Amino acid sequence: MFKDTATIVIDNGSKTIRAGISGEDNPRYIFPTVVGKPKFNYSIGYKINNEGILDYYVGENAISHRSLLNLGYPIKHGIVTNWDLFEILYTSTFYTRLRADPEDHPVLLSEAAMNTKKVRAKMIQIMFENFNVPSLFFSMRAVLSLYSSRQQTGLVMQSGDEVTDIVPITNGRPITNSILSYNFGGKDLTIWLQKNIKDSNFISKIENLEPSDIENLTYDMKKEMCYVCQNYEVELQKAKTTKECESVFKCEKNGEYVTLNDERFKCTEIMFNPQIQPFNFDFEGIHKSIHESISKCDKELHNELYSHIFLSGGNSHFRGLSERLENEIKKMTQNEKKVEVTCAESTNAAWIGGSIFASDEPFASKFVTNEMYKDSGADIVSEKFC
């Protein structure tokens, strides 16, 4: 239970949803952004594990029953693309997980840097008309992440499963004409790692696994074993001539062992040198994107932005990333700028920032209320968050 006046804070990610209550240190629930509906019309009384068939399954419950379900992902590249599934997702979030009536609580929602007015207006409509929330607030994930560090000015690289946003921020407001956004994230690194694994017995070791199990296995490998090297050519030579880069990963699903060598740093190198892989990414490296974004801002902001580069999101927590990024950007500025790169302590930074933000006393005046929506409509109200 929680206070009647507490704000519900929800961080919307392509891979996971984080939901909880303002003022708390961490989200109460983190679950996959997936909804499953039964593939077939099962007969009345049909049961799975002694449970009756449901109309839909959400999050980890959908994944555990995936063989019987058609899975849908309502958020793609940070943007809601399926509103029916989105509403099911939020119904589960409010009533089943948080056990809260949304009519009784203000709601703060995170959004992607490139979220459109049309999508935001539809979200506002659903929140006020279908869930009847009393008041609502949107904030960019990057802004909330920076807020988690108690800073209001800096440049945030928000890199999640499917999207990487480069967002310069001053006094808590994003500099919108300098934002860069790419459909690139942790999922691409997972795919690239799987393509690169050279263990000669890898295929035979995973041939009995389901595709989703292989994806989860590779994700766990990436998270546990991959790192960012400081000099790619030097590290390649080290991997060829020594065993210093080798490490063994145990597959919990089947007990098999997989040996990784240069795959451990090739996986993450595409963040700096995307040309080493065959995919068609529309950027030349995160260090160049950060430098470009700052260059687009007013010159008087450059020093402060370079000295406050903040990394957030699940794809930003690789060992060595902050150091490599700092060194690469220093080279680009010819060592004329003080460059400092820090990484959020938690992968929940955007949610934590939302929790802090919604707890501040001045925050209440920034909400859009249900009455304002009824008076002005979704399109007009949406402008308040631009």
N, C-alpha and C positions, 0 to 999 in steps of 0.2 A: 504494500500500500504506500501512498505518498500524499503529500498535501494537496488539497483541492485546487489550490492556485498554481501548482507547479506546471511548468511548461513541458510539453512532450517534445523531445529533440530527436529528429530522425535524419540520419546521413544516408543519402541515396547513392549507392554504388552499383556499377554494372555487375560486379561479382558478389558483393555482400551488402546487406542492409544492417545499419547499426541504429538501435533504438533504445531510448532511456529517458531519464528525467533530469531536468535542469538542476544544477547545483551538485550533482553527483560526479564522482571522479572518472567513471567509466560507463559505457553503455551497458544496460542490463542484458540486452540480447544482441548477438551478432549471428546472422544466418544468411545462407545463400539466396541471392535474388532470383529465385526460380519458382514457377508454379506448374504443377502437374495435374492433368485431367485424365481420367481413365480412358484407355484406348478402345475399350469395348463396352457395350451395355451388359453389364453382368446381371445375372438373375437375382431376384430378391432373396436375401439370406446368404448370398455368397460372401465368404469371409477370407481375409488375409491375416494370418497370425492371430486368429480368433477375434478379429475386428471386422466390422462391416465396412463395405466399400464407401468411401466418401465422394462427394461431388468434386472436390479438388484437394490437392496436397500442396503445402508451402514449405520452402526452405529445405532443411535436411530431411524432413519427412517425405518430400517429393523425390529427393535423390535416393533414399533408401528403398522406395517403391518404383524406381524408374523403369523396371522391366515391364510394368503393367500400365505405364503412363505415357502420355505425350507431354514432354517437357517444353515449357515456354519461358522465355527470358524477357520480361517487360521493359528492361532498360538496356539499351545498346549504346555503346560509346558515351555513356553518361546521360543520355537523353531518353525519356520515356517514349516508347514506340508502340506499345500495346496497352491501351487504357483499360480494357476489360481485365487483363491479368494484373495490371497495376492496382486496380481497385480491390481485387481479391487479396493481393499482397498486403495492402494497407488494412483491410478488414482483419486479417490475421494478426497484423502488427498491433493494432489498437486493442482488439477484444481478446484474442487468444494469448498473446505474449505479455503485453503490458497490463491486460485486464483493466483497461481504462475506457470510459465512455468519452469519445473525442468531443462531445458536446460540452464537456465540463472543463476542458483544458485548452489554453493557447497552444499553438503548434509552431515549431520552428523547423523548416526544411532546408537542407543543403541543396545546391544545384551546381551543375557543371558550368564552367566559364563561358561556354558557347551555347548555353541554353537559349532557345528562341522565345520571343514574346508570345508566339502562338502556343507553344508547349506550356509556358508558365500560366497563361490565361486559362488553359484547359485544366491544369492542376488546381488553380484557384477555384474554378467552377466546381470541381469534384469535392474539394475540401469543404467549401461552404454549402453546397447544395446536397451532396450525398452523405457527408459525415457531419455536417452542421457544426463545424468548429466555431467557437466564439471569436477567435482572432488568429491571425496567421502572419508569419514572417518568412521570407526567403533570404538566403545569403550564399554567396559563392563559396564553394568548398575551400578554395585557396585562402580566402579572407578568414574563414573560421580556423583554418590550420594555423595561420600566423597569429591569430588571437590566442591560441592555446599556449603560445610562447610568451604571452603578455606583451607582444609587440604590435604596433599598428602601422609601421612603415617598413618595407622590405620587398624583396622579390621572392615569390614562392614558386617552386617547381612542384606541382601536384601531379604525381604519377601513380596511377592505379592500374587496374587489370587491362583496360582497353583504351584509356585516354591519358595523355600527358598535357597538362596546361602550364604555361609559363605566364605568371601573373604579377606584374609590378603593382605595388599597393602603397598609397601614401595616406596617412591619417585615417586608416581603416577603410579607404575607398579604392577599388581597383582602377587603374588607369586603362580604360577599356580600349583605347586605340593603340595600345602597345602590347596587348595580350596575344600570345601565340598558342595555338592548340593543335594537337596532332592525334590522329587515331592510331596510337602506338602505346603499348603498355606491357604489363607483366605477362599477359597471355602470349604476346609475340615472342618474348624471351623463352617461355616454356616450350613453344613450338620449335624455336631455333635450337634449343638444347636437345630436344628429342631427335632432331635431324642430324645432330652432330655426334651423338654417342657412338664411340668406336668399339666398345666392348664387343669382341667377336661373337660372344654368346648371348648378347642382349636380346635379339629377336626370339631365340629359343626360350629365354628366361621369362618372356612376357607373353608368349603366344597364346597362353590359356586365359589371359586376363581380358576383361571387357574393355572396350575403348575408353570408357570413362575412368576405369581403374588405372589405365596406362597414363591418361592425362593427369590424374591425381598423383600418381607415382612420380612422374616427371616434375610436377609442381613441387612436391616435397624434396626431390633431389635439388632443384634450383634453390629453394629456400634454405636448405641445410648446407649445401656444398659450394655454391657459386660465389664468386667474389669479383671485384673490379681490380684489375692490375694497374700499376702506375706507368708501365711502359710496355705496350703490346708486343713489340718486336723482341724485346729482351725476354719477356715472359714466354714467348713462343720458343725461343732458343733454349731456355731453361727446361721447358717441358720435353723438348726433343732429346736433350743430352743428359738429363738427370731424372730422378723420380720424385723430386721435391714437390711437384704439382699434383702427384697422384693421391687419390683418396678413394676409399671404398664405401659404398652406400648399401645398406641392407634394406631390401624391399619387404616391408612388413606384411604385405598381402600374401606373398608366397614364400618368404624366407630366403629368396635368392640374393646374391651379392653382385653388384655392378661396380666396375672400376672406372673412375673418371680421371682424366689427365688435363689436357688443354681445353677440354669442353667446359671446365669450371670457370674459365675467364673469357673464353670465346662467347659464351652465352650473353654476358653483360657488355661485351665490347661493342655490340651493335648500338648501344646508347650513344657511343662516341663516334663510331665508324660504321654507320648503317650499310655502307657499300660492300662490306665483306659478306653479306648474305643476299639471296636472290629476290627477297620481297621488295615491293615498291613503296618504300616509306618516303613521305614528302618532307623530310628534314635532313640536315647534314650533320647532326650531332647535338646533344643537349647543351653542350658548352657554347656552341655557336648560336643556338637559339636564345639562350640566356643573354649573351652579349648583344644580340640583335634587338631583343626586347628592351633592354636598358638603353640602348642607343636611340630608340624611338622616343624615349621620355625626355622631358626638359633637362638641359645640362645641369642645372642646379640640383637635380635629384640624383645624378649619377653616383656620386661618392657614397651617399647613404644607401642606395640600392646595392651597389657592389659589396658593401661591407655588411649587408644583412640579407644574404641569400639563404633561404630556408627550404629544406627538402621535406616533403610530406607524401604520404600514400604508401601502400604496400610495396611498390616497385622502387622505393628510394632507400631501402634499408639494407643494401648490400655492403659488406665490409669493403672499405677502400673507396667507396663512391665519393664521399665528401672531399677526401684528400685529392683524388684525381681531378674532380671538377674544379676545385680551388686552383690547382696548378695549371690546368688548361686555360682557365679564364685569366689568370695572371699573365700567361704568355700572350693572350689576345690583347690585353691592355698594355703590353710591353712593360709590365711591372710598375706602371705609373699610378695604379690605383690600389688602395687597400682592399683586398678581396677576402671575405670570410664566409665560409659555407658551413652551416650547421644542419643537422638532421633532427626531425621530431623524435622524441624519445619513444613515442608510441605510434603504432599504425592506426590508432583511433584519434589522431590529432584533430581532424575536422569535427568529429563528434564532441570531443573534449572542449574545443573552442566554442562550439555551439552551446554547450552546457554552461560555460563561463559567461558567454555573451548574454544568454537568456536570464542569467541570475543577476546581472547588473541592473540597478534601479532605473537608469534612464531608458532601458530597453523597452519597457512597456509602452512608451509613447511612440515607438516605431512600428508597432503592430498595425496591420490592416484589420479592421473589425468586420464582422458579418453585416453590421448595419451599413458600413461604407460600401461593401460589395452590393448590397441591395439597392443602394442609392446610385452607384456609379457603374456597376457591371465589371466583369472580369478584365476586359481590355484596358479600362481606365485604371483600375487598381494595379494591374501588372506594371504600369509605368512607374509606380512608386518604388519598385525594386530595381530599376535600371540604373 
